[in-house]
Amino acid sequence: MNFMKKLGCAAAVSLAAGTVQAAPVMNNWTFDVNGSAAGGAIPVREYLDVNGNAFINITRTGGTSFSFTEHAVFNVRQNDSNGTSFHDVFPGNYISATFEATGTGNFSGQFSFTGGSIKMYHNTVNQYGTAGSSTEYFGANTGTLIGTFSLLPGGGGRVDASGDPTNNGNVSIFASAGKGTLAAGYFFTDKGVDMSTLNNTAYAFTNANTIGSPASLLVNEVACQFAGFTGNGCNGEAYTNAPGDYFFVGNNGQFKFNEVPEPTSVALFGIALFGIGAMRRRVK
């Protein structure tokens, strides 16, 4: 196989996999937890640890198929599972996030996301899990908005006959953040470039497990307020999950950035695409 054919095959594989999945993981980047670009720098080897809770509302669309909405709140406490919280290193700095998504799937099959967003916040007071306010979602959306990521179609995972993620089911999420959708002074590449000036892609893998008895504050602020749910648990009565219709899950996982392509890599990829076109013309 000659050089151009190899490039063509590589490009085809990359296109089939999707740009987020095909790009390598960014290593040794920096997260400045207080946005000072100096005083709160955390070296991140690979990922941020995330954990939280999600309310999922399912709409049956015929046969085994369904559509769903998901509203979640997350606490981002540490990086690389190192056991050291950000606020232990830089007191008074806390990171949280909200997640909104839509998607489709099949009972006892796969589900995938069709769109949504991830919003990340920096707070100087630990509000997560203690908000108790009609204007806050479990404390996850308080403080300064430091990043907005748009969900890319795809990802997802497997569900059981009730639409619940399979036990400890792995869920994948792919997202992008264009120039200016990350706040300046927080995220820096391994080369020290402020990521607010770049187009970025990211992805997360989380393990999801059903929560049998979610706390009343979680129900009120995530299901009733954030998701706009008006059923069981939002009218004064006790909440209970309704498998196949609505339920809470707990999530814990990793949030990673993809490596920002070097200009030479982009040019090489363009050459590969040109090679595919040339090969197709020769085949005709």
ROKEMAR-283167 format. One record per residue (C-alpha): residue number from 1; z, y, x; residue in one letter. Coordinates in Angstrom, 1 decimal, padded with zeros to 4 digits, always signed. Each point is the difference from the previous one (the first is absolute). Example, Ala and Ser with C-alpha at 12.3 -4.5 7.8 and 13.67 -1.06 7.14 Angstrom:
  nr      z      y      x rest
   1 +007.8 -004.5 +012.3    A
   2 -000.7 +003.4 +001.4    S
//
This chain:
  nr      z      y      x rest
   1 +000.0 +000.0 +000.0    M
   2 -001.1 +003.3 +001.5    N
   3 +002.3 +003.1 +000.3    F
   4 -001.5 +001.8 -003.1    M
   5 +000.4 -003.1 -002.2    K
   6 +003.6 -000.3 +001.1    K
   7 +000.6 +003.6 -000.9    L
   8 -001.7 -000.5 -003.4    G
   9 +002.1 -003.0 -000.8    C
  10 +003.2 +001.8 +001.0    A
  11 -000.9 +003.0 -002.2    A
  12 -000.8 -002.3 -002.9    A
  13 +003.4 -001.7 +000.3    V
  14 +001.7 +003.4 +000.1    S
  15 -001.7 +001.2 -003.1    L
  16 +000.8 -003.2 -001.8    A
  17 +003.7 +000.2 +000.9    A
  18 +000.3 +003.7 -000.8    G
  19 +000.7 +002.9 +002.4    T
  20 +003.8 -000.1 -000.5    V
  21 +000.3 -003.7 +000.7    Q
  22 -002.5 +000.0 +002.8    A
  23 +001.7 +002.8 +002.0    A
  24 +002.6 -001.1 +002.5    P
  25 +003.7 +001.0 -000.6    V
  26 +001.2 +003.2 +001.7    M
  27 +002.6 -000.8 +002.6    N
  28 +002.5 +002.3 +001.8    N
  29 -000.4 +003.0 -002.4    W
  30 +002.8 +002.5 -000.7    T
  31 +001.8 +000.9 -003.2    F
  32 +001.9 +003.3 +000.1    D
  33 +002.5 -000.5 -002.8    V
  34 +000.9 +003.7 -000.3    N
  35 -003.4 +001.5 +000.4    G
  36 +000.9 +002.1 +003.0    S
  37 -002.6 -001.6 +002.3    A
  38 +002.8 -000.1 +002.6    A
  39 +003.5 -000.7 -001.2    G
  40 -000.4 -003.1 -002.2    G
  41 -002.5 -002.2 +001.8    A
  42 +000.2 -003.7 -000.6    I
  43 -002.3 -002.3 +002.1    P
  44 -001.6 -002.5 -002.4    V
  45 -001.3 -003.2 +001.6    R
  46 -001.9 -001.1 -003.1    E
  47 +001.4 +000.8 -003.5    Y
  48 +002.5 +001.7 -002.2    L
  49 +002.3 -002.3 -002.0    D
  50 +000.0 +000.6 -003.8    V
  51 +002.1 -001.4 -002.8    N
  52 +000.3 +000.9 -003.7    G
  53 -000.6 -000.9 -003.6    N
  54 -003.0 +000.0 -002.3    A
  55 -000.5 +000.0 -003.8    F
  56 -003.1 -001.8 -001.1    I
  57 -001.5 +000.3 -003.5    N
  58 -002.7 -002.5 -000.9    I
  59 -002.7 +000.4 -002.7    T
  60 -001.8 -003.3 -001.0    R
  61 -003.7 +000.5 -000.1    T
  62 -001.2 -003.4 -001.3    G
  63 +000.2 -003.6 +001.2    G
  64 +002.0 -000.1 +003.2    T
  65 -000.9 +003.5 +001.1    S
  66 +002.2 +003.1 +000.0    F
  67 +000.2 +003.5 +001.2    S
  68 +003.2 +001.6 +001.3    F
  69 +001.8 +003.1 +001.1    T
  70 +002.6 +000.1 +002.8    E
  71 +002.6 +002.7 +000.8    H
  72 +002.2 -000.5 +003.0    A
  73 +002.6 +001.8 +002.1    V
  74 +000.6 -000.8 +003.7    F
  75 +002.5 +000.7 +002.7    N
  76 -001.4 +000.3 +003.5    V
  77 +003.0 -000.5 +002.3    R
  78 -001.2 -001.3 +003.4    Q
  79 -003.0 -001.2 +002.0    N
  80 -001.0 -003.3 +001.5    D
  81 +003.0 -001.8 -001.6    S
  82 +002.2 +001.3 +002.8    N
  83 +003.1 +000.3 -002.1    G
  84 +000.5 +003.7 +000.8    T
  85 -000.3 +002.5 -002.9    S
  86 -001.8 +003.2 +000.6    F
  87 +003.1 +002.0 -001.1    H
  88 +002.1 -001.9 +002.5    D
  89 -002.2 +001.4 +002.8    V
  90 -000.7 +003.4 -001.6    F
  91 +002.8 +000.7 -002.5    P
  92 -000.9 +001.7 -003.2    G
  93 -003.6 -001.3 -000.2    N
  94 -001.1 -002.5 -002.7    Y
  95 -003.4 -001.2 -001.0    I
  96 -001.0 -001.4 -003.4    S
  97 -003.2 -000.6 -001.9    A
  98 -001.5 -000.5 -003.5    T
  99 -002.8 -002.3 -000.9    F
 100 -002.3 +000.2 -003.1    E
 101 -002.8 -002.5 -000.5    A
 102 -002.4 -001.6 -002.5    T
 103 -001.6 -003.4 +000.3    G
 104 -001.4 -003.1 -001.6    T
 105 +000.6 -003.7 +000.3    G
 106 +000.2 -003.5 -001.5    N
 107 +003.1 -001.9 -001.0    F
 108 +000.6 -002.9 +002.5    S
 109 -002.6 +001.6 +002.3    G
 110 -000.6 +003.2 +002.0    Q
 111 +000.6 +003.6 -000.7    F
 112 -001.4 +003.1 +001.8    S
 113 +000.5 +003.7 -000.1    F
 114 -002.7 +002.4 -001.4    T
 115 +001.6 +003.3 +001.0    G
 116 +003.2 +002.0 +000.4    G
 117 +002.1 +001.9 +002.6    S
 118 +002.8 -000.2 +002.4    I
 119 +002.1 +003.2 +000.6    K
 120 +002.5 +000.2 +002.8    M
 121 +002.9 +002.4 +000.1    Y
 122 +002.5 +001.4 +002.6    H
 123 +003.5 +000.9 -001.2    N
 124 +003.0 +001.4 +001.8    T
 125 +002.4 -001.7 -002.5    V
 126 -000.1 -003.7 -000.8    N
 127 -001.1 +000.0 -003.7    Q
 128 -001.6 -003.4 -000.2    Y
 129 +001.7 -002.0 -002.7    G
 130 +002.4 +002.7 -001.1    T
 131 -002.1 +002.7 -001.6    A
 132 +001.1 -000.3 -003.6    G
 133 -002.2 +002.9 -001.1    S
 134 -002.7 +000.3 -002.6    S
 135 -002.3 +001.7 +002.6    T
 136 +000.4 -002.6 +002.7    E
 137 -001.2 -003.6 +000.3    Y
 138 +002.9 -001.9 +001.5    F
 139 +000.3 +002.7 +002.7    G
 140 -003.3 -001.1 +001.6    A
 141 -002.0 +003.1 -000.8    N
 142 +002.5 +002.6 +001.2    T
 143 -000.3 +002.2 +003.1    G
 144 -003.2 +001.0 +001.8    T
 145 -003.3 -001.8 -000.7    L
 146 -001.3 -001.1 +003.4    I
 147 -002.8 -002.3 -000.9    G
 148 -002.4 -000.9 -002.8    T
 149 -002.0 -003.2 +000.3    F
 150 -002.7 -001.1 -002.5    S
 151 -000.2 -003.7 -000.8    L
 152 -003.3 -001.7 +000.8    L
 153 -001.3 -002.6 -002.4    P
 154 +001.0 -003.6 +001.0    G
 155 +003.0 -001.5 +001.5    G
 156 +002.5 -001.7 -002.4    G
 157 +001.2 -003.6 +000.1    G
 158 +000.7 -003.0 -002.2    R
 159 +002.0 -000.1 -003.3    V
 160 +001.4 -002.8 -002.2    D
 161 -000.7 -000.8 -003.6    A
 162 +002.1 +003.0 -001.1    S
 163 -001.7 +002.5 +002.3    G
 164 +003.0 +000.1 +002.3    D
 165 -000.7 -000.1 +003.8    P
 166 +000.4 -003.5 +001.2    T
 167 +003.5 -000.6 +001.6    N
 168 +000.3 +002.2 +003.0    N
 169 -003.7 +000.8 -000.6    G
 170 -001.8 +002.0 +002.7    N
 171 -001.7 +003.1 -001.4    V
 172 -002.4 +002.1 +002.0    S
 173 -000.8 +003.7 -000.6    I
 174 -002.7 +002.0 +001.7    F
 175 -000.1 +003.8 +000.0    A
 176 -001.5 +003.1 +001.6    S
 177 +001.2 +003.5 +000.8    A
 178 -002.6 +002.7 +000.6    G
 179 +000.4 +003.0 +002.3    K
 180 +002.8 +002.2 -001.3    G
 181 +001.6 -002.6 -002.3    T
 182 +002.6 -000.8 +002.7    L
 183 +002.4 +002.8 +000.8    A
 184 -000.2 +001.5 +003.5    A
 185 +002.7 -001.0 +002.5    G
 186 +000.9 -003.4 -001.3    Y
 187 -002.6 -002.6 +001.0    F
 188 -001.6 -000.2 +003.5    F
 189 -002.4 -002.5 +001.4    T
 190 +000.6 -002.0 +003.2    D
 191 -001.9 +002.8 +001.8    K
 192 +002.3 +002.7 -001.4    G
 193 -002.5 +001.4 -002.6    V
 194 +001.5 +001.3 -003.2    D
 195 -001.3 -002.3 -002.7    M
 196 -000.1 +002.8 -002.5    S
 197 -003.3 +001.1 +001.7    T
 198 -001.6 -003.4 -000.4    L
 199 -001.4 -002.3 -002.6    N
 200 +002.4 -003.0 -000.1    N
 201 +000.1 -003.5 -001.5    T
 202 +003.1 -002.0 -000.5    A
 203 +001.2 -003.2 -001.6    Y
 204 +003.2 -001.7 -001.1    A
 205 +001.1 -003.6 -000.5    F
 206 +003.0 -000.5 -002.2    T
 207 +001.9 -003.1 -001.3    N
 208 +000.6 +000.3 -003.8    A
 209 +002.7 -001.8 -002.0    N
 210 +000.9 +000.5 -003.6    T
 211 +003.3 +001.9 -000.7    I
 212 +001.8 -001.8 -002.8    G
 213 +002.6 +002.8 -000.8    S
 214 -001.2 +003.4 +001.2    P
 215 +002.6 +002.8 +000.1    A
 216 +000.1 +002.4 -003.0    S
 217 -000.8 +003.0 +002.3    L
 218 -003.1 -001.9 +001.3    L
 219 -001.2 -000.8 -003.5    V
 220 +000.6 +003.6 -001.2    N
 221 -001.6 +001.8 +002.9    E
 222 -002.8 -002.4 +001.0    V
 223 -001.0 -001.7 -003.2    A
 224 +000.8 +002.6 -002.7    C
 225 -000.6 +003.2 +001.9    Q
 226 -002.4 -000.8 +002.9    F
 227 -002.1 -002.6 -001.8    A
 228 +000.4 +001.6 -003.5    G
 229 +001.0 -003.3 -001.5    F
 230 +001.5 +000.3 -003.5    T
 231 +001.0 -003.5 -000.8    G
 232 +002.9 -002.3 +000.7    N
 233 +002.7 +001.9 +002.1    G
 234 -001.2 +003.5 -000.7    C
 235 +001.4 +000.4 -003.5    N
 236 +003.7 -000.5 +000.6    G
 237 -000.1 -003.8 +000.0    E
 238 +000.5 -002.3 +003.0    A
 239 -003.1 -000.7 +002.1    Y
 240 -001.4 -003.5 +000.5    T
 241 -003.2 -001.1 +001.7    N
 242 -002.8 -001.3 -002.2    A
 243 -002.0 -002.3 +002.3    P
 244 -003.7 +000.4 -000.7    G
 245 +000.5 +003.5 -001.3    D
 246 +002.3 +002.0 +002.1    Y
 247 +002.6 -000.6 +002.8    F
 248 +001.6 +001.3 +003.2    F
 249 -000.7 -001.3 +003.5    V
 250 +001.7 +000.7 +003.3    G
 251 -002.1 +000.6 +003.0    N
 252 +000.5 +000.1 +003.8    N
 253 -002.7 +000.2 +002.5    G
 254 -001.9 +001.9 +002.7    Q
 255 -002.1 +003.2 +000.0    F
 256 -002.6 +000.3 +002.8    K
 257 -002.7 +002.4 +001.1    F
 258 -003.4 -001.1 +001.1    N
 259 -001.2 +001.1 +003.4    E
 260 -002.1 +003.2 -000.3    V
 261 -003.5 -001.0 +001.3    P
 262 -001.1 +001.6 +003.3    E
 263 -003.3 +002.0 -000.3    P
 264 -001.7 -002.6 +002.3    T
 265 +001.1 -002.7 -002.4    S
 266 -001.5 +001.8 -002.9    V
 267 -003.2 +000.5 +001.9    A
 268 -000.1 -003.7 +001.0    L
 269 +000.6 -001.0 -003.7    F
 270 -003.0 +002.3 -000.9    G
 271 -002.2 -001.8 +002.5    I
 272 +001.1 -003.3 -001.5    A
 273 -001.0 +001.2 -003.5    L
 274 -003.3 +001.2 +001.4    F
 275 -000.5 -003.5 +001.5    G
 276 +000.6 -001.6 -003.3    I
 277 -002.7 +002.2 -001.5    G
 278 -002.4 -000.8 +002.8    A
 279 +000.6 -003.8 -000.4    M
 280 -000.6 +000.2 -003.7    R
 281 -003.3 +001.8 +000.5    R
 282 -001.1 -002.6 +002.4    R
 283 +000.8 -002.8 -002.4    V
 284 -002.1 +001.5 -002.8    K
//
